Each structure stands twice: as C-alpha cells, then as structure tokens.
C-alpha cells in the first residue's frame, strides 16, 4: 500500500487575530504557533506548518460527506482518504509582512481569513490581498471567520463587504465561506472548497531539483555527546524535480565567511540522510507539501533558522547567487497596509528597500534608477532570471508593500 503524502501547499493569510491558527487547528488538530515567543505574544512570527488529510464519506451526500475524521460524523461509515495537503500559516502582523511574502513563494493556493466581527478591509487584509495578487496566486478561498460572535444581520453585511472588496482587488469574485473555527461550524464546506478550488498543480519532475528553505533546525538536545550528535535539518518546499536520500546537494547562498573585513558567501555542500514528509520517512520526494531533510551538516549551521532564504539544489546546476539585483519594477499606485491612503513615490537613489525573493528577505540599497532598478543587497540571494521579488519601503516606521519586481 503506497503512503499518502502531501500534494500541495495552501497558505493561511490575513490580518492579525482574525483566527488563522485557529482555522488550521480546526482542520488539522495542530496549533502551528509552536515558538515560545509566538505563544507569549499570541501571534504567528515564523512560518508554521501542519498537514491536512481530506476525507470523504462514500455514503453521505455533499457537503456532509467531507470530513477529517476516520469515520463519518453523520452515518458513522468509514471515510476514505481523498488527498493530503500542507498548510503554511503565515503571519498577519504588519511588521511581519516580509515573512508572509516568503510563505507566498511556496503556496499553490491560499485561504484568506477575515473576521466577521470587524470592518472589512483591515490594513493587513488589504496588504495580503495585494500580495497574493502580485504573486499571481489565483487559487484563493476567502474564509469569513468568527460568525458565531455576531448577529445574522451583521454577518451578512460583513460578508457583502468581504465579497465586494476582495473582488475589487483580485479582479475576480472569490468563493467566500462563513465559518466558526472555534466552534468548527461549516468546516465540511471549507474542505469541499479546498478540494474543488485548490487543485494539485502539474509538477516538473524531470528537471534538476530545487527547494526553498523556510526553516532550519538543530534537533540535538543540550548536552548531547559529540558521537551521538545528529546533523542539521532543513525544512521547506520542493519547487521542482525530485530529491532522494543519499543525494549530494548544494545550499546557496550558503554561509558567510569574513576575510580582511570583507564578507564572502560560500555555498555549502552536504548529503541527504533522510526525508520526512507528513510525519512519514520516505526515500524520495518531489513538489507538494512541506518536508524536512536531515543532512550531514554541522547543526551549528542550521540552528535558529539560520539557513532560511536559501535554495537547495544539485551542485553546479543552481541559480546564480546575486549580491546585486537588477529588476524591472512594478509599483502600486497606493501603499498597501496603511489606514490612510498614501501615494507610492518613485524609487530614489540610495533608498533602502526590503526585498523578498523566494523565502529570502534582504535589504537592498538603490544604486541606479530608470526603466530598471539596480539594488546592492546587504545579504545575497540565490535567484533565477525572470523570477519575482516583492518590494517594501519603510513608511511611518514600518515596512510596507509598494510593489514587485522581475529579475533581469
């Protein structure tokens, strides 16, 4: 019997405190905010992951047939597995927009969570809708959460606000599903929408493999004896190709080496020792779902998410490591994320901009402007020609999304 593995990544995005992590918990039983600082502050700071197994009752009719349980909650028949997906729970707090953009790089679709007990749109709702639109993520489901906290009339008014605004920004009318994640109301409808609207995309399995690194870990407990130490672990999403156990891989940009007050970035080479996906050890994996790869790396190199933003691939066949980016800019008319409308001014020489490329976020200083913008990066990125980067500008002491660029 073949193992059921995640086939796609779906991002959970939206304004802070609108219930993204609660939605994931209602669907998967897992709370994605596992970091102590996140729990203390009550917000998602780093990308959280959880796997969802979508099941269906062979006897009940839609939507009652959709469930996450082994047995149908209505007729008690044994449910059948339809598909497994991975959720990427991205942060909604305004200062964490760059991390959300990193998450968008590994999303095949998205669920935008909007609370029914607040006016729509909130600042980060606008920002996340614009980000999804800029990154060409079309498979979007809008969830109207917390309907249990408002009266029917208020829920309908809020629903219409959500529908009108999201259609205006996206250019098409998305599916909007009212739910209560806390009370697990209409979760079956959401499962049905996920299965119908976020299809598993066709994958390129024959090309050289690439993976975006979204987390990296030292799994050893403090005080572990040297001979018992395990190698560093990297986690993220495979974009194309297939990675296999025992395969030699390269990680770029790699590690920073300082010589004579000058920094150089040296690619890291290692071997894949094991691959974990959906809590299952496997021998090989292509795109779809989040994975964790155990390596022979010194765990010092992977601790504390130090390799986040890197790309893993075949040695000698990877995208270029760039300390300078030349991009074709596409700026918005208005700044996204501010309560008051603010015009996006032209980019200026020596201006610092926040650049997100794949899962990497770095600061770039503008060196040239014109039809194309040249940026000198504080931290290099590994990126291919033609790929997109998001552009952020510091406005009112916060980084705001002002547009995107295409790498030349």
N, C-alpha and C positions, 0 to 999 in steps of 0.2 A: 504493500500500500504506500503510495507516494505521500510525502509530507506536504501539508498545506502551509504555504509561505505567503507573506505579504506581497501583493502585486502592484500596489500603488501607494503614493504618499498624498495625504489630504491635510492641508494646513488649517489650523483653527486660528482665526484672527479677529480683531475687534477691540473696542475701547476697554480700558482697564475696568475691572469689576463688573463687566457685563456677563460673566459666567462661563468663559471659555473652558477653564479647567474643570468646572462642574459638568459641562457638556461631555467632555472626554470621559470623566468618571462615570457618568450615566450610561455611556455607550460601552465602555471597556472595563469598568470596575477599578481603573488605575488612576491615582492622583498624580499628575505629571510634575507638579512643583515639589521636587524632592530635595532641593537645596535648602539648607537651614536659613539662609538669608532670605530666600523666597518665602518660606513659611512664616518667618518673622514679620515680613513686610506685607504678606498677603498678595503678592503679585508675581507673575512669571518673569524672571530675569533672563534665564537661558532657555534655549530651545528644549522643550520636553517632548518625550516620545511615549506612545502607547499603541499597542496593536489591537485591532478590532476584527473579530470573526463574525461576519454577517451570515445569519442562518435563516432558513425558511421552513415553515410547516408545509408538508406535502398535501395536507388535507384542508386547511383553512383557506379562505379567500383573502385577497389583498384588501386593506393593508394589514389585517390581523395576522397574516402568515409570516410577517417579518419579525425576527427576534434575535437576541444574542444568547438566548438560553438553550440548553441541550434538549429541553422538552418544551413544546408549545404551551404558553401560559393559558391558552383558551381550551384546547381539546386534549392536552397532555400527550399528544403524539410525539414521537422522536423527531426532532428537527434535523434538517440536512444542511451541511456547510455549503454556502454559495461562493464566498470569496473572503480573503483576509486582506486588510489594508493597514497601513501605519498612519497614525495621526502625528502631525508636527504641531505642537501647541506653542504658538509664537506669542511673545509679549505684546501687550497693548499699551503700556505706559509710554507717554510721549518721548521721554528721554531714551527709550529703548527701541526706537524705530529702526535703527540700523540692524539690530538683531532680528527683527521681524523681516526685514528685507533679505537677510541671509537665509531665513527659513523659506522665503518665497522661491529661492533658487532651486529648492528640491521638492517643490509642490507640483503634483499632477492636477490638483484641483484644490478648492478652498471652501471652507464654511466660515462665513462672516457672522459673528454673533452680535446681536443688537438687543439691548434690554428694553422690555416693553414699558418699564416704569420711568423712562427718561425721554426727553425730547430727541427726535432724530432730525439732523445728524449731530452727534457729539464730535469734538475735534479729531479724535483718533479714528472714528468711523469714517470720516471724510478722507483722512490720510491713508487708511488701509484700502479703501475702495480705489483711490487713485493709484496706489502702489500695485494692486492686483491688475488694474487696467494697463498701467505702464509696462508690466512684465508679461502681458498677453496671456494671463491666466483666465480662461473663459469658462471652465467648469466650476461655476460658483453657485453655492446654495446659501441663501440668507436665512438664518435662524432668529426668529423673534423669541427671545428667552424671557423668563420670569413673568409669563402671562398670568400666573397664579397670584401675583402681587397687585393686579389692577382690576378694575371693573370691566365688564364686557365692552361698554362704550369706549372706554379709554384704550383698550386693547385694539379695537377696530380703527380708532383714529391713529394710533401709533403704527399699526400695520400699513395703513394707507400712506403715512409719511415715509416709511421704510421703502415701500414699493416705488413711490414717485422719485425719491432721491436716488436710490440705487440704480434705477433705470436711466436717470439723467446722466449719472457719472459713467456707467458701464456701456451705455449705448444699446443695451438690450434689456428686456424685462426678465430678471432672475426669478427663480422659484423662492417664495418666502414661506417658511413653515413655522407657525406658532407652537412653542413647546414650553414646558417647565422642566428643566434639567433636574432641579431639586426634587420634584415630585415624580419624575420620569413619565410625564404626560406627552403623548404624541411621539415617543421615541421610535415606535414602529413606522410612522410616517417618514421620519428622518432617515431611517435605514433604507426604506424603499426609494427615497430620493437619491441617496448616495449610490445605490446600486444602478439606478437608471441614468443619472446625470454625470457621474464621475466614472467613466469607463477606463479600464486599464489601457493605456496607450500602447501603440506598436513600438517595440523596442529594437534597437540595433545591437544584435548580439555578436556580430562577426567582426566588428571594428576593435581597435585597441581599447582596453577598458579604462574608464576614468571614474573617480569617486570624489565627491565633495565632502570634506571633513567638517562635521558640525559639532563634534565633541571629541575630547581625548582624555584618557584616564591613566592613573596609576592604581591598579587593583590590589596592590600589596598592602597588608596591614602594617602599621608602625611596629618596628622591632623584628620584622621578618628576617630570618637568617639569609645571608647572601646566597648560599647554594639553593635556597628554596624560592628566591625571587622569581616572579613571573614578568614577562616582557610587557611593554606598554601596549595599551589598547586604543584604537581609533574607531570612532563611530561616525556614521553619516549616511549618505545615499549614493548608490551607484547610478551614474548618468548614462553610461553606455558600456557595451562589452560585458565580459564575464571574468570575475576574479575567482581564483582557485587556491586551495590550500597547497602550501609548498611553493607557491609562485613568488618570484623575486619582484619587488615593487620599488618604486621611487616616490618620494614625497617632496613636493615643491610648494612654496619657495624653499622649505627646509628649515635649517637652523641658522641663527645669526652668529657670525664669528667676527670678533673685533681684532683688528691688527693696526697698530700705529694710529689709534684714534679714528679708524675708518671701519665701517661695517660692511661685511660681505655676507651674502646668504648662500649657504652651501646645501645642495639637495641631499636628502637622507635616503639611503638605500637599506632595505630590510627584506625579510621573508614573512609571508603569511603563515602563521602556525595553526590558526583555527578561524572559522567564520561562524558567528552566531546571528540568527535571524528568527524573529518570532519565538524567542526562547528555545530555539532548536539549533543544535550544532549541525552544520552542513559542510559538504565538500567544495561546493562552488555556488556562486550567486551572480545573477545579472540584475538589471534595474528593477525597481519596485520594492517599496518598504525600506525601513531603516535597518542598518546592520552594524555589528561590532566586529572588528577584526583584531585578533590577538597577534602580536608581532614579536620579533626578537629584539626590539628596541629597548635601550636603557629606559626604564619607567620614568626617569627624571625628565626625559624629552617629551613625555606625553602628559605629565601631571598638570592638573589645573587648567585643562582645555588649552594648553599651550600650542597645539597644532591646529586649532580651529582656523578655518580660512584656507587651509592647504588643499592641494589636489593630489590624489594618489593615482599612479598610473604605471605604465610599462617603461622601464629605464630607456632613455634615448628617444622615446616617442610621445613626449608630453608637450603641452602648450608652453609657450615662452614665459619665462619669469621676467616680469616687467617692473623696473623701478621708475619708469616714466610711461604715462598713458597719453595717447593721442586719441581723442574721442570726438565724434560728431554729436553735438549737444541737441537735446530736445527738451526745452524748458517749458514748464507750465505757465499759464497766464497769471495764476494766483498761487501764493504759498499755501501748502497743504498742512493743516494741523493747528492753525491759529484761529482763535474765536472771531477776531475781526479780519476782514479781507485785506490782504497785503499783496501788492503787485510784486511779481518776480522781476527784479532788476537784472540787467545784463551782468555776466561774469566779468570780474576785473582782474588785472594783473596783480600777482602776489596775494590774491584772496585764498584763504584756506577753505577747502570743500571736503565734505565727508563722502567717501566713495565706497559703495558696496559692490563687490564682484564675486559672484558665486556665494560662498559662505564667508568670504573675507570682507572685512571692513577696515579701511585705512584712511588716513588724512592725506589729501593731495593739495599742493600749493600751485596755483595757476602761474605758468611760465609764459604762455602765449595765448592770445585770443583771436578769434576770427570765425571763419566757417567751421573750423575745428579748434578744439581747446587742447593745449598741452599741459599736463599736470606732472609735477615731480612728487613722487609718493614717499611718504615717511617710512612706510613698510611696503615692500614689493608684493605684487600679486601674480599668480600664475593664471593666465587667461588667454583665450584664443581670439583671433581677429574675428570681428562680427558679433561677438557676444555683448550683452547689455550690462551696463553698470547703472546703479541709481546715484543720484547727486543730491547731497544735503548741504544746506547752508545754515550757519548759526544766526538765528533771528530771535531777539528777546531772550538771549542766554540759553536757547535750546536749539538742537539740530532739527531743522525742518526739511521735508522733502520738497525740492523745487523742480525736479525733472529727472531725465535719464539720458544716458549717452550710449553710443555704439562704438566699440573699439575699432580703430583703423589699423 
